[in-house]
Amino acid sequence: MRIMHQVVTFDAADLAAESRFWAGVLGGEVDEDGDWHMVVVDGAPRVGVQLAPDHVAPEWPDGGTKQQVHLDLWVEDFPEAHEHVMALGARVLKPASGATAGDDFQVYADPAGHPFCLCWLVPKA
């Protein structure tokens, strides 16, 4: 078996807002096809968004509607990445721990409420 593309697909009640958000985060474009949008980056499909009119956002981390999937996005410049996703409509769910060495991350929600993390390596002082 040869897998041509690997795509994570998010359900969303607002198809346009969700697909625009991920296209903005990933630097891609939205290919719309009815109740399905594909975010394409450099000609390759990266994230799918499927219309789910009754979608209920997860309540991270301990709410009644549990997280089903999330993305970890490793970035070189956390402050720049933070500003970028916030301008696109993200909201912070859990601030970074403030690690002084090793890995750190901050948890966000996209417009449909799906959690994702911006992760980065903290250099040793």
C-alpha positions as CSV (number, residue, x, y, z in Angstrom):
1,M,0.0,0.0,0.0
2,R,1.3,3.5,-0.9
3,I,-0.2,6.4,0.9
4,M,-0.2,9.5,-1.4
5,H,-1.1,12.1,1.2
6,Q,-1.7,12.2,5.0
7,V,-4.4,14.6,6.0
8,V,-5.9,15.5,9.4
9,T,-9.5,16.5,9.0
10,F,-11.4,18.8,11.4
11,D,-15.2,19.0,11.8
12,A,-16.6,22.5,12.0
13,A,-19.9,24.2,12.0
14,D,-18.4,27.3,10.3
15,L,-16.5,25.7,7.4
16,A,-15.2,28.9,6.0
17,A,-13.7,30.3,9.3
18,E,-12.1,26.9,10.1
19,S,-10.5,26.4,6.7
20,R,-9.3,30.0,6.5
21,F,-7.7,29.7,9.9
22,W,-5.7,26.6,9.0
23,A,-4.8,28.0,5.6
24,G,-3.4,31.1,7.4
25,V,-1.5,29.1,10.0
26,L,0.1,26.8,7.4
27,G,0.6,29.4,4.6
28,G,-1.7,27.6,2.2
29,E,-4.9,28.1,0.2
30,V,-8.4,26.7,0.6
31,D,-9.8,24.4,-2.1
32,E,-13.6,24.5,-1.5
33,D,-15.8,21.6,-2.6
34,G,-19.3,21.9,-1.1
35,D,-19.3,20.6,2.5
36,W,-15.6,19.8,2.3
37,H,-12.6,22.2,2.2
38,M,-9.0,21.1,1.8
39,V,-6.1,23.3,2.9
40,V,-3.4,23.0,0.2
41,V,0.2,24.0,0.9
42,D,2.7,24.1,-2.0
43,G,0.4,21.9,-4.1
44,A,-0.1,19.2,-1.4
45,P,-3.2,18.6,0.8
46,R,-2.4,19.2,4.4
47,V,-5.6,19.8,6.5
48,G,-9.2,18.9,5.6
49,V,-12.2,20.6,7.0
50,Q,-15.6,18.9,6.9
51,L,-18.9,20.6,7.5
52,A,-20.5,19.3,10.8
53,P,-23.5,21.6,11.5
54,D,-23.9,20.2,15.0
55,H,-20.2,20.3,16.0
56,V,-19.6,20.9,19.7
57,A,-16.2,22.3,20.5
58,P,-14.1,20.2,22.9
59,E,-13.7,21.7,26.4
60,W,-10.0,21.3,27.0
61,P,-8.7,19.7,29.1
62,D,-11.4,18.3,31.5
63,G,-14.8,19.4,30.1
64,G,-17.8,17.3,29.2
65,T,-16.8,17.2,25.5
66,K,-13.3,15.7,25.4
67,Q,-10.5,16.5,22.9
68,Q,-10.4,14.0,20.0
69,V,-7.2,15.1,18.2
70,H,-4.7,17.9,18.2
71,L,-1.8,19.2,16.2
72,D,1.7,20.0,17.7
73,L,3.3,22.7,15.5
74,W,7.0,23.1,16.2
75,V,8.1,26.7,15.5
76,E,11.4,28.5,15.3
77,D,10.1,31.9,16.7
78,F,7.4,31.4,19.3
79,P,6.5,35.1,19.8
80,E,6.1,35.6,16.1
81,A,4.0,32.3,15.7
82,H,1.9,33.3,18.7
83,E,1.0,36.7,17.2
84,H,0.3,35.1,13.8
85,V,-2.2,32.5,15.2
86,M,-3.9,35.0,17.5
87,A,-4.4,37.4,14.5
88,L,-6.0,34.5,12.7
89,G,-8.5,33.9,15.5
90,A,-6.9,31.5,17.9
91,R,-7.3,31.8,21.7
92,V,-5.0,30.6,24.4
93,L,-6.2,27.6,26.4
94,K,-3.1,27.0,28.5
95,P,-0.1,29.4,28.7
96,A,3.5,28.0,28.4
97,S,5.1,26.7,31.5
98,G,8.1,29.0,31.2
99,A,10.6,26.1,30.9
100,T,14.3,27.4,31.1
101,A,15.6,24.5,29.0
102,G,14.3,21.8,26.7
103,D,10.9,21.8,25.2
104,D,8.0,24.2,26.0
105,F,4.6,24.6,24.5
106,Q,1.4,26.7,24.7
107,V,-2.1,25.3,24.0
108,Y,-4.5,27.2,21.8
109,A,-8.0,26.6,20.3
110,D,-8.8,27.3,16.7
111,P,-12.0,29.0,15.7
112,A,-14.0,25.8,16.0
113,G,-12.5,25.1,19.4
114,H,-10.1,22.3,18.4
115,P,-7.0,22.4,20.6
116,F,-3.5,22.7,19.1
117,C,0.0,23.5,20.4
118,L,2.8,25.7,19.4
119,C,5.9,24.0,20.6
120,W,9.5,25.2,20.6
121,L,13.0,24.3,22.0
122,V,14.2,26.5,24.8
123,P,18.0,26.8,24.5
124,K,20.1,26.1,27.7
125,A,21.1,29.3,29.3
